[in-house]
């Protein structure tokens, strides 16, 4: 068993225990002050970490064998995987990771406070469904604008850790009324999903 396959098996074992992942960027809740929001930059990347087929199942030891072009790997399904009986030979295994970043310029005066808020959600499979699970995280950071370069369409922001990040504004016309001292909201979404599905015929 190679190291990469072992790592993927551990990832699957750690999060397998829900239906198809649906990732979407949640719209920020409207604040009481109704600040004007300017979309500065959005990045959305999805990565396929593992894709393979179940080639063997030992129900007595609850051992599942996966195979793809890189070789075979195995892991033992623990008691937390309650839908073990739904897993069949020939089922497809997918492990994906998605990262989305949205940066918004909030037209409010800076109060000098930079903040960071993290939330975590876990979605499990329903009874009688094949095992799957989605672990999603959302991090919201309020940062200060420390520099604006209208010629190069750049905005530099400083987060709660003191780190300065420079982003490109998609619509340069929006920079006309953006100034140092105002604040931005940076939202990071990331999720890892593992699922076992019946192959389409």
Residue, then its C-alpha position, 0 to 999 in steps of 0.5 A: x500500500x503506498x503512502x498516498x493511498x493510505x492517507x486517502x483511506x484515513x481521510x475517508x475513514x475520518x469523515x465517512x459516517x450524507x447525501x450529495x454535497x451542494x456547495x454555494x456561497x451564502x449571501x451575507x446577511x443584511x446589516x441594520x445599517x444597510x452598508x453598500x457592498x462592493x464585490x472586490x474579488x471572488x475565488x472558487x476552487x474545487x479539487x478532486x482528492x481521491x476517486x476510486x472503486x470499491x473492489x472488495x468488502x469483508x463484512x466480518x472485519x468491516x474492511x473495505x478495499x478501494x482501487x484506482x489507477x494509483x493502486x489499492x488501499x484499505x481501511x476498517x470501517x468503525x462503528x461510527x459508520x452506521x450505514x455499512x450495509x449500504x456499501x456494495x462492491x463496485x460503488x464509487x468513492x469520491x473525496x473532494x475539497x472546495x475553497x471559496x473566497x469572497x471579499x467585499x468592501x463594506x462602506x462603513x467607517x472603520x472603528x479600528x476593530x478587526x475581527x475573525x469568526x469561525x464556524x464549522x458544520x457537519x452533515x451526515x447521511x440519512x438512514x438507509x443511504x450510502x455513507x457520506x459526510x460533508x465537513x464545512x468551515x466558514x471564516x469571516x474576517x473584518x479587515x482595514x483598507x490600508x492602501x488603494x492603487x487605482x491605476x493598478x486596480x489593487x486594494x491592500x487590507x490588514x486583518x486581525x493578525x496584522x497580515x496585509x493582503x493585496x487583492x485585485x478589484x474586478x471592476x476598477x470603476x468601483x474603486x472611485x469611492x474606496x478609501x484608506x480607513x474603510x473596512x472589508x469583509x473577507x469570507x473563506x468557505x472550505x469543505x471536504x466531502x466524502x461519498x460512496x455512490x452507485x455507479x450510473x449504468 
